[in-house]
Amino acid sequence: MGQYYKFINKTKDKESEIALPFNFGMPWAKSLEYDSEEELRKKFDYVIEHNQWDEADHVQAVGDYGATYDYPEER
């Protein structure tokens, strides 16, 4: 069983509350630890775009048990 993750814009100190199509319209994501880097980036891109956040902002996914993911950098 995976963690639940909320997306937080650390730059603006704001939590995302938008409905996510990849989690049945809930504002949090589940089990990001199983996503590929590409899948994770797509989810972050969706959250950033639909919150109208700046791509340069520090956006982080924070899990129930303390795991965190930062917006993945392109390689």
Secondary structure as GFF3:
##gff-version 3
##sequence-region A 1 75
A	DSSP	beta_strand	4	9	.	.	.	ID=ss1
A	DSSP	beta_strand	14	15	.	.	.	ID=ss2
A	DSSP	three_ten_helix	21	23	.	.	.	ID=ss3
A	DSSP	beta_strand	28	30	.	.	.	ID=ss4
A	DSSP	three_ten_helix	32	34	.	.	.	ID=ss5
A	DSSP	alpha_helix	37	51	.	.	.	ID=ss6
A	DSSP	beta_strand	59	63	.	.	.	ID=ss7
A	DSSP	beta_strand	68	70	.	.	.	ID=ss8
###
